[in-house]
């Protein structure tokens, strides 16, 4: 470990300078969810591809229903049915004077028709009062023939979705840099795209260390605690956009840890360890990785540092293995590891994804506290807090201890007290990092 004290910003700059966005690949739409587009997607077909009805009803000519009322309805001859998925009426059929075609939502507007009157504006072909609903052809075949009485007039193009009213050929559907979510997948499918070129979601392997760690669900014995870090960090990696793999806690044995990490490299774009980076006699991450270098890569290997921050002073970063896989070694205390993830690992994941904005959003807020908060000189302190956007305030949650995980579960922000601040008074204007 270097004797130099590094700043938070210096450490992050080193990490981001060494992490490169993943190479683009072509993926099927379901697999592209959560990925970042690397090219503009241009529309090649109109959407919708034809004029179609937005209602169940009757396709009519405007002149034939002009002045229609319930007392004096327009009586039209029904010449056929047009259902969604149909090509429409036959080539020799069109809606002529005094005629109508029964039409379903999404069906193409037949030739000659200028508008659609909803079925509720008609008698539905029954010869009775206003219809409540369109009956299926199998239940009421007479509705597709005979006559229909229309009780209200319709303007031109009423209840008609125009061809290309959503997008037209040549329109930009999605810009490069867009994250592919459900609406984007829907749009891509609607314009006929089955694959897209994206940067894949990064694969993150999370390994916790410590012989004292037991998996949740098992029984604790003397001196043992449950492994929470690997669960929290794996969830955080997924929330950041990665595919995350959790490796069960590894005991305090350097050879075992080294072998575990080497086994995991095949499925890792980045490795995150938690625990074993401090100055204790059993800090095996340092022992296991200090001698692991990329001999053919200048500056390779893992560098263990002390950072001017609280919590999270001990940190490690470097690259390992034949592919120079980035590795971030985080402290073992739950709050320290989570804060470290937010400050360093999340930006690395977002960089691998090719996103331009890799950091959490920040805001300024007025500090709500009964008494001044103290902060160690020369260290940037990150306190848990709850942020009220409407009031523009932030309230500390729990104390400053790096083991207080219950308070972390209640927090939605980190309160940042800079290195030159040793006391933050009630009402002080503070920076907050928004976690949700």
matplotlib code that plots the C-alpha trace (Angstrom):
import matplotlib.pyplot as plt

x = [0.0, 1.3, 1.9, 0.4, -3.1, -5.2, -8.3, -11.6, -11.4, -7.9, -8.9, -12.0, -10.0, -7.5, -10.3, -12.1, -8.9, -8.3, -11.8, -12.9, -16.4, -17.1, -17.0, -20.4, -22.2, -25.5, -28.2, -31.8, -34.3, -35.0, -31.3, -30.7, -32.8, -30.7, -28.0, -26.8, -27.3, -24.1, -25.8, -28.8, -31.9, -33.7, -37.3, -37.7, -41.5, -44.4, -46.1, -48.9, -48.3, -51.8, -54.8, -56.7, -59.6, -59.2, -62.7, -65.1, -67.7, -68.6, -66.4, -68.5, -68.5, -68.9, -71.7, -73.8, -74.0, -74.2, -77.1, -77.8, -79.7, -81.3, -84.7, -83.6, -80.7, -78.7, -79.6, -76.7, -76.2, -73.5, -71.3, -69.0, -66.7, -63.1, -61.2, -57.8, -55.3, -57.5, -56.2, -59.5, -62.4, -61.7, -60.2, -63.6, -65.3, -65.3, -67.6, -69.8, -72.7, -75.1, -72.8, -70.8, -68.4, -68.4, -64.8, -62.9, -60.2, -56.9, -58.4, -57.4, -59.8, -61.5, -61.3, -64.0, -64.5, -63.6, -64.3, -65.3, -68.4, -68.2, -70.7, -72.2, -73.3, -75.3, -77.9, -75.3, -77.4, -80.1, -82.8, -83.2, -81.8, -78.1, -75.8, -73.6, -71.0, -69.9, -71.1, -68.7, -69.3, -70.1, -72.7, -74.3, -73.5, -76.4, -74.3, -72.0, -74.8, -78.2, -78.5, -77.1, -78.7, -76.2, -77.4, -74.6, -72.5, -68.8, -66.1, -63.5, -60.9, -62.8, -61.5, -58.9, -55.2, -53.3, -50.6, -47.2, -48.9, -46.5, -43.3, -42.4, -39.7, -36.4, -37.4, -34.9, -36.4, -33.7, -30.4, -27.1, -26.5, -30.1, -30.6, -32.9, -35.9, -39.3, -40.7, -37.6, -37.9, -41.6, -40.7, -37.9, -40.3, -43.0, -40.7, -39.6, -36.1, -35.3, -31.7, -29.8, -26.1, -25.4, -22.7, -23.5, -24.3, -21.1, -20.6, -19.7, -18.4, -18.8, -16.7, -16.9, -14.0, -13.9, -13.8, -16.4, -19.0, -22.0, -24.6, -28.1, -30.4, -27.6, -27.1, -24.6, -22.1, -19.7, -17.9, -19.8, -21.9, -24.1, -22.6, -24.6, -22.0, -22.1, -25.9, -26.0, -23.2, -24.6, -28.0, -26.3, -24.4, -27.7, -29.4, -26.5, -27.2, -24.8, -25.2, -24.0, -22.7, -22.5, -19.7, -20.2, -17.9, -14.3, -12.4, -9.3, -6.9, -4.9, -4.4, -8.1, -9.1, -6.5, -7.8, -11.5, -10.8, -8.9, -11.8, -14.2, -12.3, -13.8, -17.2, -16.1, -15.7, -15.0, -14.3, -15.4, -14.1, -15.2, -13.2, -9.5, -8.0, -7.2, -4.1, -5.2, -3.2, -5.9, -6.5, -6.2, -7.2, -4.0, -2.0, -3.6, -3.5, -0.4, 1.7, -0.7, 0.4, -0.1, 3.6, 3.0, 0.9, 2.7, 1.2, -0.7, -1.5, -3.6, -2.6, -3.9, -4.4, -5.5, -8.1, -9.0, -12.6, -14.8, -16.1, -14.0, -10.4, -8.8, -9.3, -7.7, -7.8, -6.0, -6.2, -5.6, -5.4, -4.6, -7.4, -6.4, -9.8, -10.4, -10.6, -11.9, -11.1, -13.6, -13.5, -15.4, -17.6, -21.1, -21.6, -18.0, -18.4, -21.7, -20.5, -17.4, -19.5, -21.5, -18.5, -16.2, -17.8, -21.0, -19.2, -16.9, -19.9, -21.6, -18.3, -18.2, -21.8, -20.7, -23.0, -21.9, -23.2, -21.6, -22.2, -25.3, -27.2, -26.4, -28.4, -27.9, -29.9, -30.3, -29.1, -31.8, -30.2, -30.5, -26.8, -23.8, -22.3, -18.6, -16.3, -12.6, -10.3, -8.8, -11.3, -14.4, -17.2, -20.3, -23.2, -26.5, -29.5, -33.1, -33.6, -36.8, -36.8, -39.8, -38.5, -34.9, -33.7, -31.7, -31.8, -29.0, -30.0, -28.1, -24.6, -21.3, -20.2, -19.3, -21.1, -24.5, -26.4, -29.9, -29.6, -28.4, -31.6, -33.6, -31.4, -32.0, -29.0, -25.4, -24.6, -21.2, -19.0, -15.9, -12.3, -12.1, -15.3, -15.0, -18.4, -21.7, -24.2, -28.0, -29.3, -25.9, -26.0, -24.7, -24.1, -26.1, -25.7, -29.1, -29.3, -32.8]
y = [0.0, 3.4, 5.8, 8.6, 9.8, 10.0, 12.1, 10.7, 12.5, 11.3, 7.7, 7.9, 9.6, 6.7, 4.1, 5.8, 6.4, 2.6, 1.5, 1.4, 0.9, -2.7, -3.5, -3.3, -6.4, -7.2, -8.5, -9.7, -7.4, -9.4, -9.6, -5.9, -4.7, -2.5, -2.1, 1.2, 1.8, 2.6, 3.8, 5.9, 3.8, 5.2, 4.3, 2.4, 2.0, 4.3, 3.7, 3.0, 1.6, 2.4, 4.5, 2.6, 2.9, 3.9, 2.7, -0.2, 1.2, 1.9, 3.4, 6.0, 8.9, 12.3, 13.5, 10.4, 11.1, 14.9, 16.1, 12.7, 12.6, 9.8, 11.0, 11.3, 8.8, 8.3, 4.8, 3.2, -0.1, -2.3, -3.8, -5.9, -6.4, -5.1, -6.7, -6.0, -8.0, -8.0, -6.5, -4.6, -4.9, -6.7, -4.6, -4.3, -3.1, 0.5, 2.5, 4.3, 6.8, 5.6, 2.7, 1.8, -1.0, -2.4, -1.9, -3.0, -1.1, -1.3, -2.4, -0.6, 2.2, 0.9, 2.7, 5.4, 5.9, 9.2, 8.7, 6.2, 6.5, 4.6, 1.8, 3.7, 6.4, 3.7, 1.0, -1.6, -2.9, -4.2, -1.6, -0.7, 2.1, 3.1, 0.1, -0.4, -2.5, -4.2, -7.8, -10.4, -11.4, -15.0, -13.8, -11.2, -11.8, -9.6, -6.6, -7.0, -6.8, -5.2, -1.6, 0.5, 3.6, 6.4, 8.9, 11.5, 13.2, 12.7, 15.1, 14.0, 11.7, 11.3, 8.3, 7.5, 7.0, 8.4, 6.4, 7.7, 9.7, 8.0, 7.9, 8.1, 6.5, 8.5, 9.6, 9.1, 6.4, 6.3, 8.1, 6.4, 6.5, 5.6, 2.9, 0.1, -0.2, -1.7, 1.3, 1.3, -2.4, -1.9, 0.8, -1.2, -4.2, -2.0, -0.6, -4.1, -4.3, -7.7, -6.8, -3.8, -2.9, -2.2, -2.3, -5.4, -5.1, -5.4, -8.7, -7.9, -10.6, -9.7, -11.6, -11.1, -12.2, -13.2, -16.4, -14.9, -14.7, -17.0, -17.2, -15.9, -18.8, -20.7, -20.8, -18.4, -19.6, -17.7, -14.8, -15.2, -12.6, -12.9, -12.0, -8.9, -7.1, -9.5, -9.4, -5.6, -5.0, -7.6, -5.9, -2.5, -3.7, -4.9, -1.6, 0.2, -1.8, -4.8, -8.5, -9.4, -12.7, -13.2, -15.5, -16.8, -15.5, -16.7, -17.6, -15.7, -17.7, -15.9, -19.0, -19.8, -16.2, -16.0, -19.3, -18.1, -14.8, -16.6, -19.0, -16.1, -14.1, -16.1, -14.4, -11.0, -7.6, -6.3, -7.9, -6.4, -7.7, -6.5, -6.9, -7.7, -4.4, -2.7, -3.2, -6.2, -9.4, -11.3, -8.8, -11.5, -9.5, -7.5, -10.6, -12.5, -9.6, -7.6, -10.1, -10.6, -8.3, -7.9, -8.2, -7.3, -4.3, -1.2, -0.2, -3.5, -5.3, -4.0, -0.8, -0.5, 3.0, 5.1, 7.7, 11.0, 9.9, 8.6, 5.9, 3.9, 4.9, 1.7, 1.0, -1.1, -0.8, -2.4, -5.0, -8.8, -11.8, -12.2, -9.8, -7.1, -7.3, -4.3, -5.2, -2.9, -3.9, -2.3, -2.2, -4.8, -2.7, -2.7, 1.1, 1.6, -1.0, 0.5, 4.1, 2.9, 1.1, 4.3, 6.5, 4.2, 0.9, 2.4, 5.0, 2.2, 0.0, 3.0, 3.7, 0.0, 0.5, 3.5, 6.0, 9.6, 10.4, 7.9, 9.6, 9.8, 13.1, 15.6, 18.5, 21.3, 21.0, 22.7, 20.5, 19.6, 18.6, 19.4, 20.1, 20.7, 17.7, 17.1, 15.9, 15.0, 17.6, 16.7, 13.9, 14.0, 12.6, 10.8, 10.6, 8.9, 11.1, 11.5, 14.1, 16.2, 17.6, 19.8, 21.4, 21.4, 19.8, 16.8, 15.1, 12.7, 9.1, 7.2, 7.9, 8.0, 4.5, 2.4, -0.7, 0.9, -0.8, -0.3, 3.5, 2.9, 1.0, 4.1, 6.6, 7.9, 10.3, 10.8, 14.0, 15.2, 17.2, 18.4, 18.0, 21.5, 21.3, 20.2, 21.3, 21.6, 23.8, 23.3, 25.0, 24.7, 24.5, 21.0, 18.8, 15.6, 12.6, 11.2, 7.4, 7.0]
z = [0.0, -0.9, 1.9, -0.2, 0.8, -2.3, -2.8, -3.9, -7.2, -7.9, -7.3, -9.5, -12.3, -12.2, -12.4, -15.2, -17.2, -17.1, -18.0, -21.6, -23.0, -24.1, -27.8, -29.5, -30.6, -32.5, -30.2, -30.6, -29.1, -25.8, -25.1, -25.8, -22.8, -20.6, -23.2, -24.8, -28.6, -30.5, -33.7, -34.7, -35.7, -38.7, -39.5, -42.7, -42.7, -41.9, -38.5, -38.7, -42.2, -43.4, -42.5, -39.9, -37.5, -33.9, -33.0, -33.5, -35.8, -39.4, -42.2, -44.0, -46.4, -44.6, -47.0, -46.2, -42.4, -42.6, -40.3, -38.9, -35.6, -33.5, -34.7, -38.3, -38.7, -41.9, -43.2, -45.0, -46.8, -45.1, -47.8, -45.6, -42.7, -42.3, -39.3, -37.9, -39.9, -43.0, -46.3, -46.4, -48.8, -52.1, -55.0, -56.7, -53.5, -52.1, -49.9, -52.3, -51.8, -49.2, -48.1, -45.1, -44.0, -40.6, -39.2, -36.2, -34.2, -36.1, -39.4, -42.6, -43.8, -46.9, -50.2, -50.6, -46.8, -45.3, -41.6, -38.9, -36.8, -33.5, -33.1, -30.1, -32.7, -34.5, -34.0, -34.8, -37.6, -35.3, -36.3, -32.6, -30.5, -30.0, -29.7, -26.6, -28.3, -31.5, -31.6, -33.1, -36.7, -35.5, -33.1, -35.4, -39.1, -39.9, -38.6, -41.6, -44.1, -44.4, -43.1, -40.3, -38.8, -38.0, -35.3, -35.5, -38.2, -38.5, -39.8, -42.4, -40.9, -37.6, -35.7, -38.3, -37.5, -40.5, -42.1, -40.8, -37.9, -35.4, -37.5, -41.2, -43.3, -42.7, -39.2, -36.4, -34.1, -31.4, -31.0, -30.4, -26.6, -25.8, -23.1, -24.5, -22.1, -22.7, -24.7, -26.9, -27.6, -28.4, -30.9, -32.5, -32.9, -34.3, -37.1, -38.0, -36.3, -34.8, -33.8, -32.7, -32.3, -28.7, -26.0, -23.9, -20.3, -18.2, -16.3, -12.7, -10.3, -6.6, -4.1, -0.3, 1.9, 5.6, 7.5, 9.9, 7.1, 7.0, 4.3, 5.2, 6.2, 7.9, 11.7, 13.3, 15.8, 18.0, 16.3, 13.0, 11.1, 8.0, 4.6, 3.6, 1.4, -1.5, -1.7, -1.5, -4.0, -6.5, -6.3, -6.7, -9.8, -11.3, -10.5, -12.2, -15.4, -15.1, -15.2, -11.7, -10.3, -6.6, -5.3, -1.8, 0.9, 0.6, 3.8, 4.9, 2.8, 0.1, -2.1, -2.0, -2.9, -5.7, -7.2, -6.8, -8.6, -11.4, -11.9, -12.1, -14.7, -17.6, -16.9, -15.6, -17.3, -13.8, -10.5, -7.2, -3.9, -0.4, 2.7, 3.4, 2.2, 5.5, 7.7, 9.7, 9.9, 7.9, 5.1, 2.4, -0.6, -0.3, 0.3, -2.6, -5.2, -4.3, -6.2, -9.1, -11.9, -15.6, -16.4, -20.0, -19.1, -17.6, -14.4, -14.1, -10.9, -8.0, -6.1, -2.5, -1.3, 1.6, 0.5, 2.2, 2.8, 5.6, 5.4, 2.9, 3.6, 2.4, -1.4, -4.0, -7.8, -10.7, -13.4, -13.3, -15.6, -19.3, -20.4, -17.9, -16.2, -13.9, -10.2, -7.5, -3.9, -1.4, 2.4, 4.3, 6.5, 5.0, 4.8, 3.6, 0.9, -0.3, -0.3, -2.2, -4.7, -5.4, -5.7, -7.7, -9.0, -10.4, -12.5, -13.8, -14.8, -16.5, -18.4, -19.6, -20.8, -22.8, -21.0, -21.1, -17.6, -15.2, -11.8, -9.6, -9.8, -7.1, -5.6, -3.0, 0.2, 3.5, 6.4, 8.9, 12.2, 15.9, 16.3, 14.2, 12.4, 12.9, 10.2, 10.3, 8.8, 5.5, 4.7, 2.6, 4.7, 3.3, 5.7, 5.0, 4.7, 3.5, 0.9, 0.5, -3.0, -2.4, 0.7, -0.5, 2.7, 3.8, 7.2, 8.5, 9.2, 11.8, 12.9, 11.0, 11.9, 8.9, 10.3, 10.7, 7.8, 9.2, 8.6, 5.1, 4.2, 5.2, 3.3, -0.2, -0.4, 0.8, 2.5, 1.3, 3.8, 2.0, 3.2, 4.5, 6.6, 10.2, 11.4, 9.5, 11.3, 11.1, 7.9, 6.1, 2.4, 1.6, -1.5, -1.6, -3.9, -4.8, -4.5, -5.9]

ax = plt.figure().add_subplot(projection="3d")
ax.plot(x, y, z, "-o")
ax.set_aspect("equal")
plt.show()
